Amino acid sequence: MTKREATFAVTLFLSACSQPISKPRDVTVAPVTSRSVPNDVSQVGGWGGFPLSETSTSLWLTYGAPVNGAPQPLVMVYYVGSPGWHNRDWKIDSQFGRTPAWIRLISSGLTLAIEYSGGNTAKIQGQTVELGNSNVFLVSRIDGPLMGMVVKPLGKYAQPVPTDATPGEFILRTNPEIQKQVHP
């Protein structure tokens, strides 16, 4: 991990820790389970994110009660762009406990965004996606022209993530098909 990637991860961690403690926040570990999608947006209680390489990073929303001490991702998104695209200063905007719940990482000229309003859909980068068949998504060409950005479902991931692992890394390491899509 480069110093810039570490700074991105620490920024995510510190920003999450500065949020009010009455709403749980997650920036480290979250298992992905086969539980159904929550209908009540108030169950969305946090988020996490972690840079994976010079070209990719991950971001997710969590929901429900922790399993074995770790929150569960509702939506996992991998963002891929040109080398170094995420080496920038980010600000964090989030809303939980109200509809919609969201996480936005905002930088000059670029916003990473996941939004959930309840039911079986979410919005990734403003695009509505179905959660019935996929809870893992790839956003490619994130730093290119808006018309070039592609949001692609990668499928359901239903195995638990160990509490000492980072979900974005763990899912890639244990699922070769997802890894091939994120890091061809």
C-alpha positions in Angstrom: 0.0 0.0 0.0 1.3 3.4 -0.9 1.4 6.4 1.4 -1.4 8.0 -0.5 -3.6 4.9 -0.3 -2.9 4.7 3.5 -3.8 8.3 3.8 -7.1 7.6 2.0 -7.9 4.7 4.3 -7.0 6.8 7.4 -9.1 9.7 6.1 -12.1 7.3 5.8 -11.4 5.9 9.3 -11.1 9.3 10.9 -14.1 10.7 9.2 -16.2 7.8 10.2 -15.0 8.0 13.8 -15.9 11.7 13.9 -19.6 10.8 13.2 -22.0 10.8 16.1 -21.6 7.6 18.1 -25.4 7.1 18.3 -25.3 5.7 14.8 -22.8 2.8 14.2 -20.1 3.4 11.6 -18.0 0.8 10.0 -14.8 1.4 8.1 -13.0 -1.8 8.6 -14.6 -5.2 8.4 -18.0 -6.4 7.3 -19.2 -9.9 6.4 -21.4 -10.4 3.4 -24.2 -12.8 4.1 -27.1 -14.3 2.3 -29.6 -12.4 4.5 -32.4 -10.7 2.6 -32.2 -7.0 1.7 -33.7 -4.9 4.5 -37.0 -3.1 3.8 -36.5 -0.6 6.5 -33.9 2.0 5.6 -33.3 2.7 9.3 -31.4 -0.6 9.4 -28.6 1.0 7.3 -26.2 2.0 10.0 -22.8 2.6 8.5 -20.3 2.4 5.7 -16.8 1.3 4.9 -14.2 1.9 2.2 -10.6 0.8 1.4 -8.2 1.5 -1.5 -7.2 -1.8 -3.2 -4.6 -0.8 -5.8 -3.4 2.2 -7.9 -6.5 1.7 -10.1 -9.2 0.5 -7.6 -10.9 1.2 -4.3 -14.0 -0.3 -2.6 -16.9 1.3 -0.8 -19.9 -0.2 0.9 -23.0 0.4 3.0 -23.7 -1.8 6.1 -27.0 -2.9 7.7 -28.6 -4.9 10.4 -27.1 -6.4 13.5 -23.4 -7.4 13.4 -22.7 -11.1 12.8 -19.8 -12.3 14.9 -19.0 -8.7 15.8 -18.8 -7.4 12.3 -21.4 -5.3 10.4 -22.9 -6.7 7.1 -22.6 -5.0 3.8 -25.8 -4.2 2.0 -24.0 -3.0 -1.1 -20.3 -3.5 -2.1 -19.0 -1.3 -4.9 -15.6 -1.6 -6.6 -14.5 1.6 -8.3 -11.8 1.3 -11.1 -10.1 4.1 -13.0 -6.8 5.1 -14.4 -3.7 4.7 -12.2 -3.7 7.1 -9.3 -7.2 8.4 -9.8 -8.1 8.1 -6.1 -4.9 9.8 -4.9 -6.7 13.0 -3.9 -8.2 14.7 -0.9 -11.7 13.4 -0.1 -14.5 14.8 2.0 -17.2 12.6 3.4 -21.0 13.2 3.4 -23.3 10.6 4.9 -26.9 10.2 6.1 -28.2 7.3 8.2 -31.4 6.8 10.1 -33.5 8.7 7.5 -34.6 8.0 4.0 -32.5 7.8 1.9 -29.4 6.5 3.6 -26.2 7.4 1.7 -22.4 7.7 1.7 -20.7 10.1 -0.6 -16.9 10.6 -0.9 -16.5 14.0 -2.6 -13.4 15.3 -4.3 -12.8 18.1 -6.8 -14.6 16.9 -9.9 -15.5 13.5 -8.7 -18.0 11.9 -6.2 -18.3 8.3 -5.2 -21.9 7.6 -4.1 -24.1 4.8 -2.8 -27.7 5.5 -1.8 -30.4 3.3 -0.4 -34.1 4.1 0.1 -35.4 0.7 1.1 -36.7 -2.2 -0.9 -34.8 -4.1 -3.5 -33.0 -1.2 -5.3 -30.1 1.1 -4.6 -28.4 3.9 -6.4 -24.7 3.7 -7.4 -23.4 6.9 -8.9 -27.0 8.0 -9.4 -27.9 4.8 -11.4 -30.6 2.6 -10.0 -29.5 -1.0 -9.5 -31.4 -4.2 -8.5 -30.2 -5.9 -5.3 -32.1 -9.1 -5.9 -29.5 -10.8 -8.0 -26.4 -8.8 -7.1 -25.0 -7.0 -4.0 -21.5 -6.5 -5.5 -21.0 -4.0 -8.3 -18.2 -2.6 -10.4 -18.0 1.0 -11.6 -15.4 1.2 -14.3 -13.9 4.3 -15.9 -14.9 6.3 -12.8 -12.5 9.1 -13.6 -13.4 9.3 -17.3 -16.3 11.2 -19.0 -19.7 10.7 -17.3 -21.0 9.0 -20.5 -18.1 6.5 -20.3 -18.7 5.3 -16.7 -20.2 1.8 -16.5 -22.0 0.3 -13.4 -22.0 -3.5 -13.7 -23.5 -6.1 -11.4 -20.9 -8.8 -10.3 -23.4 -11.1 -8.4 -24.2 -12.0 -4.9 -21.4 -12.7 -2.4 -22.7 -14.7 0.5 -19.7 -16.0 2.5 -18.8 -14.3 5.8 -15.8 -12.0 5.9 -13.5 -12.6 8.9 -13.4 -9.8 11.4 -9.7 -9.3 10.8 -10.1 -8.8 7.1 -11.1 -5.9 4.9 -14.2 -6.8 2.9 -13.1 -5.4 -0.4 -9.8 -7.3 -0.3 -11.3 -10.5 1.1 -14.0 -10.8 -1.5 -11.4 -10.3 -4.3 -9.0 -12.8 -2.8 -11.7 -15.5 -2.3 -13.7 -15.0 -5.5 -11.6 -15.3 -8.7 -14.6 -14.3 -10.9 -15.0 -11.0 -9.1 -11.3 -10.5 -9.0 -11.0 -11.0 -12.8 -13.7 -8.3 -13.3 -12.1 -5.7 -10.9 -8.4 -6.5 -11.8 -8.4 -8.0 -15.3 
